[in-house]
Amino acid sequence: MTHVMNDSFQKRNLFIRIVSFSWVKRSVLVEIISLWFVILFLYTGVAKLLDFSVFKAQLEESPVLEPVALVIAWTLPAVEFILCILLFFEKFRLKGLYGTFLIMTAFTIYVLVMLITSPELPCSCGGIIEALSWPGHLIFNTLMVFLSIAGIRMQKRLNHF
């Protein structure tokens, strides 16, 4: 009986370790998170520039962004590329993660505003992410905000030691 309980306890602990990623070094997790955001920002930034006229036109359709559409059309891909550089190099990674948190939070707020004011307008995200519905964007962006927070917390712990 004790053997069965001990075996059950070990299986539960193994499951918890797998789910919590405690078996992976914190530095590896931060690198995976950073790489994910580098890929995301490179992909969306390049997609915006490759279809720049459509991207700008979609921004101009937004009642929120219309007055600053041209500035955002040029600035947003540049910011995404700058974040890629910051996230790529360990020396600047924490700044990149903070920037990622800020931009993903801004995107999330924008999606909330769009859900309330103009749910029929197209997305100007770039690439396959445009295929998401506005509620889908809200879920995706919220997950990315939490992922950036996790990255910040882990990177700060790594910098502390």
SVG drawing of the C-alpha trace seen along z (x, -y; Angstrom):
<svg xmlns="http://www.w3.org/2000/svg" viewBox="-19 -63 44 65">
<polyline fill="none" stroke="black" stroke-width="0.4" points="0.0,0.0 2.8,-2.4 4.5,-1.6 1.3,-2.5 0.9,-5.8 4.6,-6.6 4.3,-5.8 1.2,-8.0 3.0,-10.9 6.0,-10.6 3.8,-10.6 2.0,-13.7 5.3,-15.5 6.5,-14.6 3.3,-16.0 3.7,-19.2 7.4,-19.6 6.5,-19.1 3.5,-21.5 5.4,-24.2 8.5,-23.9 10.6,-23.6 12.8,-21.0 14.0,-23.8 16.5,-26.3 15.1,-29.8 17.7,-31.2 16.5,-28.7 12.9,-29.8 13.8,-33.4 15.6,-32.7 12.6,-30.7 10.2,-33.6 12.5,-36.1 13.0,-34.1 9.2,-33.7 8.8,-37.5 11.6,-38.0 9.9,-35.7 6.5,-37.3 7.8,-40.9 10.0,-40.0 7.1,-38.3 4.5,-41.0 7.0,-43.8 8.0,-42.3 4.4,-41.5 3.4,-45.2 6.2,-46.5 5.6,-44.0 2.0,-45.1 2.6,-48.7 -0.2,-50.4 -2.8,-48.0 -1.4,-48.3 -1.6,-52.1 -5.0,-52.1 -6.3,-49.8 -4.9,-52.1 -6.6,-55.1 -9.9,-53.2 -9.6,-53.1 -11.5,-55.9 -8.9,-55.7 -5.7,-55.7 -6.8,-57.7 -5.2,-61.0 -1.8,-59.4 -2.0,-56.5 1.0,-57.5 3.2,-58.0 2.1,-54.6 2.5,-52.9 6.2,-53.8 6.9,-53.7 5.3,-50.4 7.4,-48.1 10.6,-50.1 9.7,-49.6 9.0,-45.9 12.5,-45.5 14.2,-47.5 12.5,-45.2 13.9,-42.2 17.4,-43.5 16.9,-44.2 15.4,-40.8 18.1,-39.0 21.1,-40.3 21.2,-39.2 22.7,-42.5 19.5,-44.3 16.9,-41.6 15.3,-43.0 14.7,-46.3 13.3,-44.4 11.0,-42.4 9.7,-45.7 9.2,-47.1 7.4,-44.0 5.2,-44.3 4.4,-47.9 3.6,-47.3 1.6,-44.2 -0.4,-46.1 -1.0,-48.9 -2.2,-46.4 -4.5,-44.8 -6.0,-48.1 -6.4,-49.0 -8.2,-45.6 -10.6,-46.3 -11.4,-49.7 -11.9,-48.2 -14.2,-45.5 -16.3,-48.3 -16.3,-50.8 -15.7,-49.1 -15.8,-45.3 -16.4,-45.2 -13.1,-46.9 -10.2,-44.7 -7.1,-44.0 -3.9,-45.6 -1.6,-43.3 0.2,-41.8 0.5,-38.2 -1.5,-35.3 -2.4,-37.1 -4.8,-39.2 -7.0,-36.1 -7.9,-36.2 -11.2,-37.7 -11.1,-40.7 -12.0,-38.4 -9.3,-36.1 -6.8,-39.0 -7.8,-39.9 -7.1,-36.4 -3.8,-36.2 -2.6,-39.6 -3.6,-39.0 -1.6,-35.7 1.4,-37.7 1.1,-40.3 1.3,-37.5 4.2,-35.8 6.1,-39.1 5.5,-39.5 6.8,-36.0 9.9,-36.8 10.5,-40.0 10.2,-38.3 12.6,-35.5 15.1,-37.8 15.1,-40.1 15.9,-37.0 18.7,-36.0 20.1,-39.5 19.9,-39.5 22.1,-36.4"/>
</svg>
